[in-house]
Amino acid sequence: MEPDSSEEAAKRSTDEIVRATLAETRPGSIVLLHGMYPGRDRTRAAVEPIIDGLRERGYRFTTVSELLTLGPDD
């Protein structure tokens, strides 16, 4: 996914974050959200709907360490 500037990201609503993340995620994507920063309540609120939406689409979740051990057919 293309990174947003911090100013742009801070202005997005929770729904916009969810929609953009679901629309842009592809097999092999790594979704990185910076919800730990102050003022990122909308980002934190988007995490659960993003996970739910990706699971509904058949995605599974793993750690980066595990991802690095997977072959192309995993």
PDB file of N, H, CA, C and O in Angstrom:
ATOM      1  N   MET A   1       0.841  -1.177   0.000  1.00  0.00           N
ATOM      2  CA  MET A   1       0.000   0.000   0.000  1.00  0.00           C
ATOM      3  C   MET A   1       0.887   1.241   0.000  1.00  0.00           C
ATOM      4  O   MET A   1       1.949   1.258   0.621  1.00  0.00           O
ATOM      5  N   GLU A   2       0.451   2.241  -0.680  1.00  0.00           N
ATOM      6  H   GLU A   2      -0.412   2.227  -1.184  1.00  0.00           H
ATOM      7  CA  GLU A   2       1.187   3.487  -0.717  1.00  0.00           C
ATOM      8  C   GLU A   2       1.059   4.206   0.625  1.00  0.00           C
ATOM      9  O   GLU A   2      -0.045   4.328   1.156  1.00  0.00           O
ATOM     10  N   PRO A   3       2.154   4.673   1.167  1.00  0.00           N
ATOM     11  CA  PRO A   3       2.051   5.415   2.433  1.00  0.00           C
ATOM     12  C   PRO A   3       1.432   6.781   2.215  1.00  0.00           C
ATOM     13  O   PRO A   3       1.674   7.435   1.200  1.00  0.00           O
ATOM     14  N   ASP A   4       0.642   7.198   3.168  1.00  0.00           N
ATOM     15  H   ASP A   4       0.445   6.667   3.992  1.00  0.00           H
ATOM     16  CA  ASP A   4       0.097   8.548   3.165  1.00  0.00           C
ATOM     17  C   ASP A   4       1.023   9.437   3.964  1.00  0.00           C
ATOM     18  O   ASP A   4       1.771   8.961   4.819  1.00  0.00           O
ATOM     19  N   SER A   5       0.973  10.725   3.686  1.00  0.00           N
ATOM     20  H   SER A   5       0.366  11.111   2.992  1.00  0.00           H
ATOM     21  CA  SER A   5       1.696  11.627   4.562  1.00  0.00           C
ATOM     22  C   SER A   5       0.984  11.614   5.905  1.00  0.00           C
ATOM     23  O   SER A   5      -0.204  11.300   5.977  1.00  0.00           O
ATOM     24  N   SER A   6       1.689  11.946   6.948  1.00  0.00           N
ATOM     25  H   SER A   6       2.654  12.201   6.890  1.00  0.00           H
ATOM     26  CA  SER A   6       1.070  11.914   8.267  1.00  0.00           C
ATOM     27  C   SER A   6      -0.084  12.914   8.364  1.00  0.00           C
ATOM     28  O   SER A   6      -1.039  12.684   9.107  1.00  0.00           O
ATOM     29  N   GLU A   7      -0.003  14.018   7.623  1.00  0.00           N
ATOM     30  H   GLU A   7       0.773  14.205   7.020  1.00  0.00           H
ATOM     31  CA  GLU A   7      -1.088  15.000   7.648  1.00  0.00           C
ATOM     32  C   GLU A   7      -2.338  14.421   6.996  1.00  0.00           C
ATOM     33  O   GLU A   7      -3.442  14.578   7.516  1.00  0.00           O
ATOM     34  N   GLU A   8      -2.163  13.749   5.853  1.00  0.00           N
ATOM     35  H   GLU A   8      -1.266  13.621   5.431  1.00  0.00           H
ATOM     36  CA  GLU A   8      -3.304  13.144   5.161  1.00  0.00           C
ATOM     37  C   GLU A   8      -3.922  12.041   6.007  1.00  0.00           C
ATOM     38  O   GLU A   8      -5.143  11.973   6.155  1.00  0.00           O
ATOM     39  N   ALA A   9      -3.086  11.187   6.556  1.00  0.00           N
ATOM     40  H   ALA A   9      -2.094  11.242   6.436  1.00  0.00           H
ATOM     41  CA  ALA A   9      -3.580  10.058   7.343  1.00  0.00           C
ATOM     42  C   ALA A   9      -4.344  10.538   8.575  1.00  0.00           C
ATOM     43  O   ALA A   9      -5.346   9.928   8.950  1.00  0.00           O
ATOM     44  N   ALA A  10      -3.903  11.587   9.191  1.00  0.00           N
ATOM     45  H   ALA A  10      -3.090  12.082   8.887  1.00  0.00           H
ATOM     46  CA  ALA A  10      -4.552  12.086  10.401  1.00  0.00           C
ATOM     47  C   ALA A  10      -5.948  12.628  10.107  1.00  0.00           C
ATOM     48  O   ALA A  10      -6.779  12.707  11.013  1.00  0.00           O
ATOM     49  N   LYS A  11      -6.221  13.004   8.855  1.00  0.00           N
ATOM     50  H   LYS A  11      -5.547  12.940   8.119  1.00  0.00           H
ATOM     51  CA  LYS A  11      -7.520  13.568   8.494  1.00  0.00           C
ATOM     52  C   LYS A  11      -8.539  12.514   8.092  1.00  0.00           C
ATOM     53  O   LYS A  11      -9.728  12.820   8.001  1.00  0.00           O
ATOM     54  N   ARG A  12      -8.110  11.285   7.849  1.00  0.00           N
ATOM     55  H   ARG A  12      -7.144  11.036   7.923  1.00  0.00           H
ATOM     56  CA  ARG A  12      -9.018  10.239   7.375  1.00  0.00           C
ATOM     57  C   ARG A  12      -9.950   9.765   8.480  1.00  0.00           C
ATOM     58  O   ARG A  12      -9.557   9.655   9.641  1.00  0.00           O
ATOM     59  N   SER A  13     -11.191   9.486   8.097  1.00  0.00           N
ATOM     60  H   SER A  13     -11.510   9.576   7.153  1.00  0.00           H
ATOM     61  CA  SER A  13     -12.145   8.904   9.041  1.00  0.00           C
ATOM     62  C   SER A  13     -11.850   7.414   9.178  1.00  0.00           C
ATOM     63  O   SER A  13     -11.125   6.840   8.365  1.00  0.00           O
ATOM     64  N   THR A  14     -12.414   6.795  10.210  1.00  0.00           N
ATOM     65  H   THR A  14     -13.003   7.262  10.870  1.00  0.00           H
ATOM     66  CA  THR A  14     -12.253   5.354  10.388  1.00  0.00           C
ATOM     67  C   THR A  14     -12.755   4.608   9.156  1.00  0.00           C
ATOM     68  O   THR A  14     -12.090   3.692   8.673  1.00  0.00           O
ATOM     69  N   ASP A  15     -13.918   4.991   8.646  1.00  0.00           N
ATOM     70  H   ASP A  15     -14.458   5.735   9.038  1.00  0.00           H
ATOM     71  CA  ASP A  15     -14.470   4.329   7.463  1.00  0.00           C
ATOM     72  C   ASP A  15     -13.549   4.476   6.251  1.00  0.00           C
ATOM     73  O   ASP A  15     -13.385   3.530   5.481  1.00  0.00           O
ATOM     74  N   GLU A  16     -12.953   5.643   6.079  1.00  0.00           N
ATOM     75  H   GLU A  16     -13.086   6.412   6.705  1.00  0.00           H
ATOM     76  CA  GLU A  16     -12.026   5.850   4.959  1.00  0.00           C
ATOM     77  C   GLU A  16     -10.790   4.958   5.093  1.00  0.00           C
ATOM     78  O   GLU A  16     -10.309   4.401   4.105  1.00  0.00           O
ATOM     79  N   ILE A  17     -10.290   4.828   6.299  1.00  0.00           N
ATOM     80  H   ILE A  17     -10.680   5.280   7.101  1.00  0.00           H
ATOM     81  CA  ILE A  17      -9.127   3.968   6.541  1.00  0.00           C
ATOM     82  C   ILE A  17      -9.474   2.524   6.216  1.00  0.00           C
ATOM     83  O   ILE A  17      -8.702   1.832   5.552  1.00  0.00           O
ATOM     84  N   VAL A  18     -10.636   2.067   6.682  1.00  0.00           N
ATOM     85  H   VAL A  18     -11.262   2.630   7.221  1.00  0.00           H
ATOM     86  CA  VAL A  18     -11.067   0.687   6.431  1.00  0.00           C
ATOM     87  C   VAL A  18     -11.251   0.466   4.934  1.00  0.00           C
ATOM     88  O   VAL A  18     -10.716  -0.497   4.384  1.00  0.00           O
ATOM     89  N   ARG A  19     -11.994   1.338   4.271  1.00  0.00           N
ATOM     90  H   ARG A  19     -12.428   2.120   4.718  1.00  0.00           H
ATOM     91  CA  ARG A  19     -12.261   1.179   2.834  1.00  0.00           C
ATOM     92  C   ARG A  19     -10.970   1.157   2.020  1.00  0.00           C
ATOM     93  O   ARG A  19     -10.793   0.298   1.156  1.00  0.00           O
ATOM     94  N   ALA A  20     -10.078   2.090   2.290  1.00  0.00           N
ATOM     95  H   ALA A  20     -10.222   2.788   2.992  1.00  0.00           H
ATOM     96  CA  ALA A  20      -8.822   2.177   1.537  1.00  0.00           C
ATOM     97  C   ALA A  20      -7.957   0.945   1.772  1.00  0.00           C
ATOM     98  O   ALA A  20      -7.365   0.411   0.834  1.00  0.00           O
ATOM     99  N   THR A  21      -7.884   0.501   3.003  1.00  0.00           N
ATOM    100  H   THR A  21      -8.365   0.935   3.765  1.00  0.00           H
ATOM    101  CA  THR A  21      -7.058  -0.664   3.312  1.00  0.00           C
ATOM    102  C   THR A  21      -7.608  -1.912   2.640  1.00  0.00           C
ATOM    103  O   THR A  21      -6.854  -2.681   2.045  1.00  0.00           O
ATOM    104  N   LEU A  22      -8.917  -2.118   2.730  1.00  0.00           N
ATOM    105  H   LEU A  22      -9.530  -1.492   3.213  1.00  0.00           H
ATOM    106  CA  LEU A  22      -9.519  -3.290   2.102  1.00  0.00           C
ATOM    107  C   LEU A  22      -9.390  -3.227   0.582  1.00  0.00           C
ATOM    108  O   LEU A  22      -9.173  -4.255  -0.060  1.00  0.00           O
ATOM    109  N   ALA A  23      -9.520  -2.054   0.007  1.00  0.00           N
ATOM    110  H   ALA A  23      -9.697  -1.219   0.529  1.00  0.00           H
ATOM    111  CA  ALA A  23      -9.443  -1.909  -1.452  1.00  0.00           C
ATOM    112  C   ALA A  23      -8.024  -2.120  -1.979  1.00  0.00           C
ATOM    113  O   ALA A  23      -7.841  -2.608  -3.094  1.00  0.00           O
ATOM    114  N   GLU A  24      -7.034  -1.760  -1.190  1.00  0.00           N
ATOM    115  H   GLU A  24      -7.182  -1.363  -0.284  1.00  0.00           H
ATOM    116  CA  GLU A  24      -5.653  -1.782  -1.673  1.00  0.00           C
ATOM    117  C   GLU A  24      -4.876  -3.030  -1.270  1.00  0.00           C
ATOM    118  O   GLU A  24      -3.783  -3.261  -1.786  1.00  0.00           O
ATOM    119  N   THR A  25      -5.410  -3.829  -0.369  1.00  0.00           N
ATOM    120  H   THR A  25      -6.298  -3.641   0.050  1.00  0.00           H
ATOM    121  CA  THR A  25      -4.696  -5.020   0.088  1.00  0.00           C
ATOM    122  C   THR A  25      -4.748  -6.106  -0.982  1.00  0.00           C
ATOM    123  O   THR A  25      -5.804  -6.386  -1.549  1.00  0.00           O
ATOM    124  N   ARG A  26      -3.613  -6.701  -1.244  1.00  0.00           N
ATOM    125  H   ARG A  26      -2.756  -6.473  -0.783  1.00  0.00           H
ATOM    126  CA  ARG A  26      -3.460  -7.777  -2.223  1.00  0.00           C
ATOM    127  C   ARG A  26      -2.739  -8.937  -1.548  1.00  0.00           C
ATOM    128  O   ARG A  26      -2.118  -8.747  -0.503  1.00  0.00           O
ATOM    129  N   PRO A  27      -2.809 -10.149  -2.131  1.00  0.00           N
ATOM    130  CA  PRO A  27      -2.050 -11.263  -1.556  1.00  0.00           C
ATOM    131  C   PRO A  27      -0.576 -10.875  -1.374  1.00  0.00           C
ATOM    132  O   PRO A  27       0.062 -10.345  -2.284  1.00  0.00           O
ATOM    133  N   GLY A  28      -0.070 -11.148  -0.199  1.00  0.00           N
ATOM    134  H   GLY A  28      -0.588 -11.578   0.540  1.00  0.00           H
ATOM    135  CA  GLY A  28       1.319 -10.810   0.121  1.00  0.00           C
ATOM    136  C   GLY A  28       1.494  -9.430   0.715  1.00  0.00           C
ATOM    137  O   GLY A  28       2.605  -9.061   1.095  1.00  0.00           O
ATOM    138  N   SER A  29       0.411  -8.649   0.806  1.00  0.00           N
ATOM    139  H   SER A  29      -0.492  -8.949   0.497  1.00  0.00           H
ATOM    140  CA  SER A  29       0.507  -7.306   1.383  1.00  0.00           C
ATOM    141  C   SER A  29       0.882  -7.363   2.857  1.00  0.00           C
ATOM    142  O   SER A  29       0.534  -8.299   3.576  1.00  0.00           O
ATOM    143  N   ILE A  30       1.586  -6.354   3.273  1.00  0.00           N
ATOM    144  H   ILE A  30       1.869  -5.594   2.689  1.00  0.00           H
ATOM    145  CA  ILE A  30       1.838  -6.120   4.691  1.00  0.00           C
ATOM    146  C   ILE A  30       1.132  -4.815   5.019  1.00  0.00           C
ATOM    147  O   ILE A  30       1.459  -3.763   4.469  1.00  0.00           O
ATOM    148  N   VAL A  31       0.166  -4.893   5.916  1.00  0.00           N
ATOM    149  H   VAL A  31      -0.099  -5.747   6.363  1.00  0.00           H
ATOM    150  CA  VAL A  31      -0.605  -3.714   6.301  1.00  0.00           C
ATOM    151  C   VAL A  31       0.050  -3.121   7.543  1.00  0.00           C
ATOM    152  O   VAL A  31       0.162  -3.784   8.574  1.00  0.00           O
ATOM    153  N   LEU A  32       0.475  -1.892   7.437  1.00  0.00           N
ATOM    154  H   LEU A  32       0.384  -1.353   6.600  1.00  0.00           H
ATOM    155  CA  LEU A  32       1.144  -1.210   8.535  1.00  0.00           C
ATOM    156  C   LEU A  32       0.336   0.030   8.898  1.00  0.00           C
ATOM    157  O   LEU A  32       0.177   0.942   8.086  1.00  0.00           O
ATOM    158  N   LEU A  33      -0.164   0.052  10.109  1.00  0.00           N
ATOM    159  H   LEU A  33      -0.035  -0.688  10.768  1.00  0.00           H
ATOM    160  CA  LEU A  33      -0.935   1.192  10.598  1.00  0.00           C
ATOM    161  C   LEU A  33      -0.186   1.807  11.778  1.00  0.00           C
ATOM    162  O   LEU A  33       0.344   1.089  12.626  1.00  0.00           O
ATOM    163  N   HIS A  34      -0.147   3.107  11.827  1.00  0.00           N
ATOM    164  H   HIS A  34      -0.577   3.690  11.138  1.00  0.00           H
ATOM    165  CA  HIS A  34       0.577   3.807  12.889  1.00  0.00           C
ATOM    166  C   HIS A  34      -0.394   4.305  13.953  1.00  0.00           C
ATOM    167  O   HIS A  34      -0.488   5.506  14.207  1.00  0.00           O
ATOM    168  N   GLY A  35      -1.109   3.379  14.569  1.00  0.00           N
ATOM    169  H   GLY A  35      -1.032   2.404  14.363  1.00  0.00           H
ATOM    170  CA  GLY A  35      -2.118   3.738  15.554  1.00  0.00           C
ATOM    171  C   GLY A  35      -1.576   4.070  16.922  1.00  0.00           C
ATOM    172  O   GLY A  35      -2.336   4.453  17.812  1.00  0.00           O
ATOM    173  N   MET A  36      -0.272   3.931  17.109  1.00  0.00           N
ATOM    174  H   MET A  36       0.345   3.620  16.386  1.00  0.00           H
ATOM    175  CA  MET A  36       0.301   4.171  18.427  1.00  0.00           C
ATOM    176  C   MET A  36       0.536   5.654  18.714  1.00  0.00           C
ATOM    177  O   MET A  36       0.812   6.043  19.849  1.00  0.00           O
ATOM    178  N   TYR A  37       0.423   6.466  17.676  1.00  0.00           N
ATOM    179  H   TYR A  37       0.199   6.150  16.754  1.00  0.00           H
ATOM    180  CA  TYR A  37       0.682   7.892  17.865  1.00  0.00           C
ATOM    181  C   TYR A  37      -0.531   8.610  18.441  1.00  0.00           C
ATOM    182  O   TYR A  37      -1.666   8.206  18.191  1.00  0.00           O
ATOM    183  N   PRO A  38      -0.302   9.666  19.207  1.00  0.00           N
ATOM    184  CA  PRO A  38      -1.426  10.449  19.726  1.00  0.00           C
ATOM    185  C   PRO A  38      -2.285  10.976  18.581  1.00  0.00           C
ATOM    186  O   PRO A  38      -1.770  11.332  17.520  1.00  0.00           O
ATOM    187  N   GLY A  39      -3.573  11.023  18.800  1.00  0.00           N
ATOM    188  H   GLY A  39      -3.991  10.735  19.662  1.00  0.00           H
ATOM    189  CA  GLY A  39      -4.486  11.539  17.801  1.00  0.00           C
ATOM    190  C   GLY A  39      -4.849  10.534  16.721  1.00  0.00           C
ATOM    191  O   GLY A  39      -5.470  10.903  15.725  1.00  0.00           O
ATOM    192  N   ARG A  40      -4.480   9.288  16.893  1.00  0.00           N
ATOM    193  H   ARG A  40      -3.975   8.987  17.703  1.00  0.00           H
ATOM    194  CA  ARG A  40      -4.782   8.273  15.886  1.00  0.00           C
ATOM    195  C   ARG A  40      -5.892   7.329  16.361  1.00  0.00           C
ATOM    196  O   ARG A  40      -5.861   6.131  16.080  1.00  0.00           O
ATOM    197  N   ASP A  41      -6.855   7.872  17.071  1.00  0.00           N
ATOM    198  H   ASP A  41      -6.880   8.845  17.299  1.00  0.00           H
ATOM    199  CA  ASP A  41      -7.982   7.068  17.549  1.00  0.00           C
ATOM    200  C   ASP A  41      -8.738   6.417  16.395  1.00  0.00           C
ATOM    201  O   ASP A  41      -9.185   5.276  16.513  1.00  0.00           O
ATOM    202  N   ARG A  42      -8.886   7.132  15.282  1.00  0.00           N
ATOM    203  H   ARG A  42      -8.523   8.059  15.186  1.00  0.00           H
ATOM    204  CA  ARG A  42      -9.612   6.573  14.129  1.00  0.00           C
ATOM    205  C   ARG A  42      -8.848   5.398  13.527  1.00  0.00           C
ATOM    206  O   ARG A  42      -9.457   4.433  13.064  1.00  0.00           O
ATOM    207  N   THR A  43      -7.536   5.474  13.532  1.00  0.00           N
ATOM    208  H   THR A  43      -7.042   6.258  13.908  1.00  0.00           H
ATOM    209  CA  THR A  43      -6.727   4.366  13.027  1.00  0.00           C
ATOM    210  C   THR A  43      -6.910   3.148  13.927  1.00  0.00           C
ATOM    211  O   THR A  43      -7.106   2.037  13.435  1.00  0.00           O
ATOM    212  N   ARG A  44      -6.848   3.352  15.233  1.00  0.00           N
ATOM    213  H   ARG A  44      -6.689   4.255  15.632  1.00  0.00           H
ATOM    214  CA  ARG A  44      -7.035   2.236  16.172  1.00  0.00           C
ATOM    215  C   ARG A  44      -8.426   1.638  16.018  1.00  0.00           C
ATOM    216  O   ARG A  44      -8.582   0.420  16.100  1.00  0.00           O
ATOM    217  N   ALA A  45      -9.431   2.466  15.797  1.00  0.00           N
ATOM    218  H   ALA A  45      -9.303   3.455  15.730  1.00  0.00           H
ATOM    219  CA  ALA A  45     -10.803   1.975  15.629  1.00  0.00           C
ATOM    220  C   ALA A  45     -10.966   1.184  14.327  1.00  0.00           C
ATOM    221  O   ALA A  45     -11.883   0.371  14.211  1.00  0.00           O
ATOM    222  N   ALA A  46     -10.095   1.412  13.358  1.00  0.00           N
ATOM    223  H   ALA A  46      -9.350   2.073  13.452  1.00  0.00           H
ATOM    224  CA  ALA A  46     -10.192   0.727  12.066  1.00  0.00           C
ATOM    225  C   ALA A  46      -9.608  -0.682  12.099  1.00  0.00           C
ATOM    226  O   ALA A  46      -9.899  -1.482  11.210  1.00  0.00           O
ATOM    227  N   VAL A  47      -8.802  -1.000  13.088  1.00  0.00           N
ATOM    228  H   VAL A  47      -8.565  -0.349  13.810  1.00  0.00           H
ATOM    229  CA  VAL A  47      -8.099  -2.278  13.093  1.00  0.00           C
ATOM    230  C   VAL A  47      -9.060  -3.466  13.061  1.00  0.00           C
ATOM    231  O   VAL A  47      -8.912  -4.353  12.221  1.00  0.00           O
ATOM    232  N   GLU A  48     -10.026  -3.496  13.950  1.00  0.00           N
ATOM    233  H   GLU A  48     -10.147  -2.776  14.633  1.00  0.00           H
ATOM    234  CA  GLU A  48     -10.941  -4.644  14.001  1.00  0.00           C
ATOM    235  C   GLU A  48     -11.743  -4.800  12.710  1.00  0.00           C
ATOM    236  O   GLU A  48     -11.820  -5.913  12.189  1.00  0.00           O
ATOM    237  N   PRO A  49     -12.347  -3.734  12.168  1.00  0.00           N
ATOM    238  CA  PRO A  49     -13.068  -3.908  10.901  1.00  0.00           C
ATOM    239  C   PRO A  49     -12.153  -4.318   9.741  1.00  0.00           C
ATOM    240  O   PRO A  49     -12.587  -5.037   8.841  1.00  0.00           O
ATOM    241  N   ILE A  50     -10.911  -3.876   9.753  1.00  0.00           N
ATOM    242  H   ILE A  50     -10.558  -3.292  10.484  1.00  0.00           H
ATOM    243  CA  ILE A  50      -9.972  -4.294   8.705  1.00  0.00           C
ATOM    244  C   ILE A  50      -9.708  -5.792   8.827  1.00  0.00           C
ATOM    245  O   ILE A  50      -9.767  -6.516   7.834  1.00  0.00           O
ATOM    246  N   ILE A  51      -9.420  -6.253  10.027  1.00  0.00           N
ATOM    247  H   ILE A  51      -9.372  -5.665  10.834  1.00  0.00           H
ATOM    248  CA  ILE A  51      -9.169  -7.681  10.236  1.00  0.00           C
ATOM    249  C   ILE A  51     -10.387  -8.498   9.839  1.00  0.00           C
ATOM    250  O   ILE A  51     -10.259  -9.504   9.141  1.00  0.00           O
ATOM    251  N   ASP A  52     -11.567  -8.075  10.278  1.00  0.00           N
ATOM    252  H   ASP A  52     -11.671  -7.258  10.845  1.00  0.00           H
ATOM    253  CA  ASP A  52     -12.798  -8.793   9.921  1.00  0.00           C
ATOM    254  C   ASP A  52     -12.987  -8.836   8.402  1.00  0.00           C
ATOM    255  O   ASP A  52     -13.298  -9.889   7.845  1.00  0.00           O
ATOM    256  N   GLY A  53     -12.803  -7.711   7.745  1.00  0.00           N
ATOM    257  H   GLY A  53     -12.551  -6.856   8.198  1.00  0.00           H
ATOM    258  CA  GLY A  53     -12.986  -7.633   6.300  1.00  0.00           C
ATOM    259  C   GLY A  53     -11.993  -8.495   5.540  1.00  0.00           C
ATOM    260  O   GLY A  53     -12.355  -9.142   4.557  1.00  0.00           O
ATOM    261  N   LEU A  54     -10.761  -8.509   5.981  1.00  0.00           N
ATOM    262  H   LEU A  54     -10.467  -7.984   6.780  1.00  0.00           H
ATOM    263  CA  LEU A  54      -9.761  -9.330   5.306  1.00  0.00           C
ATOM    264  C   LEU A  54     -10.010 -10.811   5.549  1.00  0.00           C
ATOM    265  O   LEU A  54      -9.820 -11.622   4.643  1.00  0.00           O
ATOM    266  N   ARG A  55     -10.427 -11.176   6.744  1.00  0.00           N
ATOM    267  H   ARG A  55     -10.581 -10.518   7.481  1.00  0.00           H
ATOM    268  CA  ARG A  55     -10.758 -12.586   7.011  1.00  0.00           C
ATOM    269  C   ARG A  55     -11.935 -13.030   6.149  1.00  0.00           C
ATOM    270  O   ARG A  55     -11.935 -14.146   5.629  1.00  0.00           O
ATOM    271  N   GLU A  56     -12.933 -12.171   5.995  1.00  0.00           N
ATOM    272  H   GLU A  56     -12.933 -11.265   6.418  1.00  0.00           H
ATOM    273  CA  GLU A  56     -14.082 -12.493   5.149  1.00  0.00           C
ATOM    274  C   GLU A  56     -13.658 -12.733   3.703  1.00  0.00           C
ATOM    275  O   GLU A  56     -14.318 -13.473   2.974  1.00  0.00           O
ATOM    276  N   ARG A  57     -12.568 -12.115   3.295  1.00  0.00           N
ATOM    277  H   ARG A  57     -12.032 -11.514   3.887  1.00  0.00           H
ATOM    278  CA  ARG A  57     -12.057 -12.269   1.928  1.00  0.00           C
ATOM    279  C   ARG A  57     -11.054 -13.418   1.814  1.00  0.00           C
ATOM    280  O   ARG A  57     -10.457 -13.627   0.758  1.00  0.00           O
ATOM    281  N   GLY A  58     -10.876 -14.156   2.905  1.00  0.00           N
ATOM    282  H   GLY A  58     -11.361 -13.986   3.762  1.00  0.00           H
ATOM    283  CA  GLY A  58     -10.012 -15.323   2.859  1.00  0.00           C
ATOM    284  C   GLY A  58      -8.565 -15.093   3.234  1.00  0.00           C
ATOM    285  O   GLY A  58      -7.746 -16.006   3.129  1.00  0.00           O
ATOM    286  N   TYR A  59      -8.240 -13.903   3.663  1.00  0.00           N
ATOM    287  H   TYR A  59      -8.906 -13.162   3.748  1.00  0.00           H
ATOM    288  CA  TYR A  59      -6.868 -13.639   4.075  1.00  0.00           C
ATOM    289  C   TYR A  59      -6.607 -14.257   5.445  1.00  0.00           C
ATOM    290  O   TYR A  59      -7.516 -14.408   6.261  1.00  0.00           O
ATOM    291  N   ARG A  60      -5.364 -14.606   5.673  1.00  0.00           N
ATOM    292  H   ARG A  60      -4.625 -14.484   5.010  1.00  0.00           H
ATOM    293  CA  ARG A  60      -4.958 -15.080   6.995  1.00  0.00           C
ATOM    294  C   ARG A  60      -3.830 -14.189   7.480  1.00  0.00           C
ATOM    295  O   ARG A  60      -3.215 -13.460   6.702  1.00  0.00           O
ATOM    296  N   PHE A  61      -3.570 -14.255   8.756  1.00  0.00           N
ATOM    297  H   PHE A  61      -4.070 -14.848   9.389  1.00  0.00           H
ATOM    298  CA  PHE A  61      -2.596 -13.361   9.368  1.00  0.00           C
ATOM    299  C   PHE A  61      -1.424 -14.157   9.900  1.00  0.00           C
ATOM    300  O   PHE A  61      -1.574 -15.277  10.389  1.00  0.00           O
ATOM    301  N   THR A  62      -0.261 -13.555   9.792  1.00  0.00           N
ATOM    302  H   THR A  62      -0.139 -12.645   9.395  1.00  0.00           H
ATOM    303  CA  THR A  62       0.960 -14.204  10.234  1.00  0.00           C
ATOM    304  C   THR A  62       1.941 -13.136  10.694  1.00  0.00           C
ATOM    305  O   THR A  62       1.722 -11.941  10.494  1.00  0.00           O
ATOM    306  N   THR A  63       3.001 -13.577  11.298  1.00  0.00           N
ATOM    307  H   THR A  63       3.179 -14.548  11.460  1.00  0.00           H
ATOM    308  CA  THR A  63       4.066 -12.643  11.668  1.00  0.00           C
ATOM    309  C   THR A  63       5.004 -12.469  10.476  1.00  0.00           C
ATOM    310  O   THR A  63       5.016 -13.296   9.564  1.00  0.00           O
ATOM    311  N   VAL A  64       5.776 -11.412  10.484  1.00  0.00           N
ATOM    312  H   VAL A  64       5.766 -10.740  11.225  1.00  0.00           H
ATOM    313  CA  VAL A  64       6.754 -11.204   9.417  1.00  0.00           C
ATOM    314  C   VAL A  64       7.787 -12.328   9.447  1.00  0.00           C
ATOM    315  O   VAL A  64       8.220 -12.798   8.395  1.00  0.00           O
ATOM    316  N   SER A  65       8.183 -12.760  10.635  1.00  0.00           N
ATOM    317  H   SER A  65       7.831 -12.378  11.490  1.00  0.00           H
ATOM    318  CA  SER A  65       9.147 -13.865  10.737  1.00  0.00           C
ATOM    319  C   SER A  65       8.619 -15.117  10.048  1.00  0.00           C
ATOM    320  O   SER A  65       9.360 -15.778   9.321  1.00  0.00           O
ATOM    321  N   GLU A  66       7.353 -15.450  10.267  1.00  0.00           N
ATOM    322  H   GLU A  66       6.751 -14.912  10.858  1.00  0.00           H
ATOM    323  CA  GLU A  66       6.770 -16.616   9.608  1.00  0.00           C
ATOM    324  C   GLU A  66       6.666 -16.389   8.103  1.00  0.00           C
ATOM    325  O   GLU A  66       6.936 -17.296   7.315  1.00  0.00           O
ATOM    326  N   LEU A  67       6.280 -15.201   7.711  1.00  0.00           N
ATOM    327  H   LEU A  67       6.061 -14.464   8.351  1.00  0.00           H
ATOM    328  CA  LEU A  67       6.147 -14.873   6.303  1.00  0.00           C
ATOM    329  C   LEU A  67       7.454 -15.118   5.554  1.00  0.00           C
ATOM    330  O   LEU A  67       7.444 -15.601   4.421  1.00  0.00           O
ATOM    331  N   LEU A  68       8.558 -14.791   6.175  1.00  0.00           N
ATOM    332  H   LEU A  68       8.566 -14.399   7.095  1.00  0.00           H
ATOM    333  CA  LEU A  68       9.861 -14.941   5.540  1.00  0.00           C
ATOM    334  C   LEU A  68      10.242 -16.400   5.332  1.00  0.00           C
ATOM    335  O   LEU A  68      11.101 -16.694   4.500  1.00  0.00           O
ATOM    336  N   THR A  69       9.625 -17.320   6.067  1.00  0.00           N
ATOM    337  H   THR A  69       8.928 -17.081   6.743  1.00  0.00           H
ATOM    338  CA  THR A  69       9.935 -18.738   5.916  1.00  0.00           C
ATOM    339  C   THR A  69       9.020 -19.439   4.916  1.00  0.00           C
ATOM    340  O   THR A  69       9.275 -20.586   4.550  1.00  0.00           O
ATOM    341  N   LEU A  70       7.964 -18.771   4.471  1.00  0.00           N
ATOM    342  H   LEU A  70       7.757 -17.839   4.768  1.00  0.00           H
ATOM    343  CA  LEU A  70       7.006 -19.391   3.556  1.00  0.00           C
ATOM    344  C   LEU A  70       7.555 -19.444   2.134  1.00  0.00           C
ATOM    345  O   LEU A  70       8.293 -18.556   1.706  1.00  0.00           O
ATOM    346  N   GLY A  71       7.188 -20.483   1.419  1.00  0.00           N
ATOM    347  H   GLY A  71       6.589 -21.204   1.767  1.00  0.00           H
ATOM    348  CA  GLY A  71       7.544 -20.590   0.011  1.00  0.00           C
ATOM    349  C   GLY A  71       6.476 -19.919  -0.841  1.00  0.00           C
ATOM    350  O   GLY A  71       5.464 -19.460  -0.311  1.00  0.00           O
ATOM    351  N   PRO A  72       6.686 -19.854  -2.153  1.00  0.00           N
ATOM    352  CA  PRO A  72       5.742 -19.170  -3.036  1.00  0.00           C
ATOM    353  C   PRO A  72       4.374 -19.825  -3.107  1.00  0.00           C
ATOM    354  O   PRO A  72       3.402 -19.169  -3.482  1.00  0.00           O
ATOM    355  N   ASP A  73       4.273 -21.101  -2.757  1.00  0.00           N
ATOM    356  H   ASP A  73       5.062 -21.634  -2.453  1.00  0.00           H
ATOM    357  CA  ASP A  73       2.983 -21.810  -2.830  1.00  0.00           C
ATOM    358  C   ASP A  73       2.252 -21.872  -1.503  1.00  0.00           C
ATOM    359  O   ASP A  73       1.183 -22.477  -1.421  1.00  0.00           O
ATOM    360  N   ASP A  74       2.805 -21.257  -0.450  1.00  0.00           N
ATOM    361  H   ASP A  74       3.674 -20.765  -0.516  1.00  0.00           H
ATOM    362  CA  ASP A  74       2.170 -21.308   0.887  1.00  0.00           C
ATOM    363  C   ASP A  74       1.111 -20.256   1.028  1.00  0.00           C
ATOM    364  O   ASP A  74       0.478 -20.154   2.079  1.00  0.00           O
TER     365      ASP A  74
END
